[in-house]
Structures are given as structure tokens and as C-alpha cells.
Amino acid sequence: MTRIIAGDARGLRLEVPGSGTRPTSDRVRESLFGALESADAVSGARVLDLYAGSGALGLEALSRGAASADLVERSRPAAAVVRRNAAAVAKSLSGAAARVHESAVLPFLKRADGQWDLVFTDPPYDLDDVAMTADLVALAPLLSQDAVVVVERARRSTPPDVSAAGLEVFREKAYGDTAVWWAQPVAASQSR
């Protein structure tokens, strides 16, 4: 069972696509969001959730006070689940907007014109390093100056090549088989 852990939609159960996705566990989301909130990275943030799956990461951010969330999911059945989850979460929120984009990640990023403060990228564990790097490079010009990018991959994966996108890792944590890297634009890290 996947649910919203905290905030205005706390306790709301989220539907999970039948196959082809790997929802971030409640334990990982709880730890991740605790750290993000202590870094003041959630409240008022414009959030982008790539490889959204059920939408749990982006919707958790909305529940906790993010201003908006764009959820990108290529699979038609999974995108339908994300839409239903976003509609359920919206009933608990006042004013925060979730937009679901049924698209592959790279084409979405190449045509996007938004600017995001908090980005989650949780690709399938079998996404190769070249594709991961291409996503990050396409994402870089769409980030706000002090954006936080959270990359979730299998612990056995090579770390993401964030430097190719002008980002640098400032935090890394492993949770069982899952590894999470936090990155930010190089200019933001120099001002910290």
C-alpha cells in the first residue's frame, strides 16, 4: 500500500499501476521528505516528478505545501493512475495544482518551458547511464538557480553523471537496494 505520509492529504491511499513501476517505499519517502523539509526545499516549490509511476513523490510534495507539481509518465495505464491519484489529492488541498503529462521524459524536457525548484527523477532501474545523463542535461536549463534534484536508482547502479548537466551531488544516502542522490546547480552550491 502506498499512501501520502504527511501534510494536508495525509493518510490518503494512492493507487499503484499494475506493472512496470516501482513505487518509492513509504520509509524512503518519509526520510527523503524529512530532509527536504528541513532544507526548506518543499514549501512553495514548483515540483517536477519524472518517471512518476503512481505520482507518489510529486503528490507528497503537494500535500506538504509545494505550489505545483508536474508529473511525467510515459505509460498510458500508469498516467491514468497518476491522474486519479492527483484528483484524489486535489480534494484535500487548497489551490495547489498537479498537472499530469503523458510523455516520455526526454521529449517532455526538450519541449518544456517551465522552471522547477524541486525535481524527482526515479527512472526504471534498468535505464542506462547514457539515457540518465541525457535526461539530466535536458533538465538543467529548466532548473531555478537554487533547485534541488533528487535522483533515485538501484544501489548497484553507477552514480548519475550530474556534472554533465552543470550539477553537483551534495548528499547521498542508501536505503536497502535503493540509493538517492541530491544534486544542485553548481552556482547554488558555491553560494551555500
Secondary structure as GFF3:
##gff-version 3
##sequence-region A 1 192
A	DSSP	beta_strand	2	3	.	.	.	ID=ss1
A	DSSP	beta_strand	13	14	.	.	.	ID=ss2
A	DSSP	alpha_helix	26	38	.	.	.	ID=ss3
A	DSSP	beta_strand	46	50	.	.	.	ID=ss4
A	DSSP	alpha_helix	56	63	.	.	.	ID=ss5
A	DSSP	beta_strand	68	73	.	.	.	ID=ss6
A	DSSP	alpha_helix	76	90	.	.	.	ID=ss7
A	DSSP	beta_strand	97	102	.	.	.	ID=ss8
A	DSSP	alpha_helix	105	111	.	.	.	ID=ss9
A	DSSP	beta_strand	116	121	.	.	.	ID=ss10
A	DSSP	alpha_helix	129	139	.	.	.	ID=ss11
A	DSSP	three_ten_helix	140	142	.	.	.	ID=ss12
A	DSSP	beta_strand	143	154	.	.	.	ID=ss13
A	DSSP	three_ten_helix	162	165	.	.	.	ID=ss14
A	DSSP	beta_strand	167	175	.	.	.	ID=ss15
A	DSSP	beta_strand	178	185	.	.	.	ID=ss16
A	DSSP	alpha_helix	186	190	.	.	.	ID=ss17
###
